[in-house]
Amino acid sequence: MKAIILCAGDGTRLRPLTNVTPKPLVELHGKTILERCMEALPDSVDEVYLVVNPSKVQHFDVFVRTHEFPHTLYLATQSTEMVGTWSALFSVREFIQPGEKFLVINGDDILLKEDLEVFVTLPTPACGVFKKISDARYRTCDVDEATATITQFR
């Protein structure tokens, strides 16, 4: 199975930490966020495509050359004319076959391997988890910020 890890963002919300270092390469307790993403990948993943910003490719090239993982790693650059998730996926379209199942994650998310192992077994075309504070009329769950737990679904 292939995994696509999206690492082409600008990291504006973590500045000044990301003035030079791309957000996925920021260290958190001795490991980069991207290392944690790589370690969380399901065992079924054998190829990983890191989609990066062309202006930061040298940082990711160093990462690929200095780390060992049980996956084959490829770097792909996202077009500077197009931005967003669709553009990032578009940049690796030639490596995905029609009908092929693949995993897409953000390179700045911290995920659990056991959760990703479940995701890749689901028959749905897409699934994901995110937290977004929105107007109460549109909320589908409540989160207790103090304990970081979901307290209610609607």
C-alpha positions in Angstrom: 0.0 0.0 0.0 1.1 3.6 -0.7 0.9 6.5 1.7 1.0 10.1 0.8 2.2 12.5 3.5 1.4 16.1 2.8 4.2 18.4 3.9 3.9 21.4 1.7 2.3 23.9 4.0 4.0 27.2 5.1 3.7 26.6 8.9 2.6 30.1 9.5 0.8 29.3 12.8 4.1 28.0 14.4 6.3 30.9 13.5 9.0 31.6 14.6 9.7 27.9 14.9 9.0 27.4 11.2 10.8 30.5 9.8 13.5 28.1 8.6 12.4 24.6 9.5 9.2 23.1 7.8 6.5 22.2 10.4 6.8 18.4 9.9 10.5 18.7 10.7 10.0 20.5 14.0 11.2 18.4 16.9 8.9 17.3 19.6 10.5 15.4 22.5 13.5 14.3 20.5 11.8 13.3 17.3 10.4 15.3 14.4 6.7 15.3 13.8 7.3 13.6 10.5 9.2 10.8 12.2 6.2 10.2 14.4 4.0 10.1 11.3 6.3 7.6 9.6 6.3 5.4 12.7 2.5 5.4 12.9 2.1 4.1 9.3 0.4 0.7 9.1 2.6 -2.3 8.4 0.9 -2.7 5.0 2.5 0.6 3.8 5.6 -0.1 1.7 5.9 3.2 -0.4 5.7 6.7 1.0 5.4 9.9 -1.0 6.3 13.0 0.8 4.7 16.0 -1.0 6.8 19.1 -0.1 7.0 22.7 -0.9 9.6 23.3 -3.6 11.3 26.0 -1.5 11.8 23.5 1.4 12.8 20.4 -0.6 16.4 20.5 0.6 15.2 20.1 4.2 13.2 17.0 3.4 16.0 15.6 1.2 18.3 15.7 4.3 15.6 14.0 6.4 15.2 11.2 3.8 19.0 10.7 3.6 19.5 10.7 7.4 16.6 8.4 8.6 15.8 4.8 8.0 12.3 3.5 7.7 10.9 0.2 6.5 9.3 2.0 3.6 10.6 3.2 0.3 10.5 7.0 0.4 10.0 9.4 -2.5 9.9 13.2 -2.6 7.4 15.0 -4.7 7.1 18.8 -5.0 3.8 20.5 -5.0 3.1 23.1 -7.8 3.7 26.7 -6.7 0.7 27.7 -8.9 -1.8 25.5 -7.1 -2.2 25.2 -3.3 -4.2 22.9 -1.0 -4.8 19.2 -0.6 -6.1 18.6 -4.1 -2.9 20.2 -5.6 -0.7 18.1 -3.3 -2.5 14.9 -4.4 -2.4 16.0 -8.0 1.4 16.1 -7.8 1.6 12.4 -7.2 -1.2 11.3 -9.4 1.1 9.4 -11.8 2.2 7.0 -9.0 -1.4 6.0 -8.1 -3.2 3.5 -10.3 -6.9 3.8 -11.0 -8.8 2.0 -8.2 -5.7 1.7 -6.1 -6.3 2.2 -2.3 -3.9 4.6 -0.6 -3.5 6.5 2.6 -3.2 10.3 2.8 -2.2 12.0 6.0 -0.9 15.4 7.0 2.8 15.6 7.8 2.1 17.7 10.8 -0.4 15.4 12.5 0.4 13.1 15.4 -1.4 9.9 14.8 -1.7 6.5 16.4 -0.6 3.5 14.5 -3.5 1.4 15.8 -6.0 4.1 14.4 -4.3 4.1 11.0 -4.3 0.3 10.9 -8.1 0.4 11.4 -8.6 3.1 8.7 -6.9 1.2 6.0 -9.2 -1.8 6.5 -12.4 0.2 6.2 -14.3 -0.2 2.9 -15.2 3.5 2.7 -13.6 5.6 0.0 -12.4 8.2 2.5 -12.4 8.7 6.3 -10.7 11.1 8.7 -10.9 12.8 12.0 -10.5 16.5 12.6 -11.4 19.0 15.2 -12.8 22.4 14.2 -14.6 24.9 16.4 -17.7 25.9 14.5 -21.0 27.5 15.2 -23.0 25.4 17.7 -25.6 24.8 14.9 -23.1 22.7 13.0 -21.2 20.9 15.7 -21.3 17.1 15.5 -19.4 16.5 18.8 -18.3 18.4 21.9 -14.7 18.3 23.1 -13.7 18.8 26.8 -10.6 20.9 26.3 -9.2 20.1 29.8 -9.2 16.4 29.3 -8.9 16.4 25.4 -11.8 13.9 25.1 -15.0 13.8 23.1 -17.9 14.2 25.5 -20.9 14.1 23.2 -21.9 13.3 19.6 -24.9 14.6 17.8 
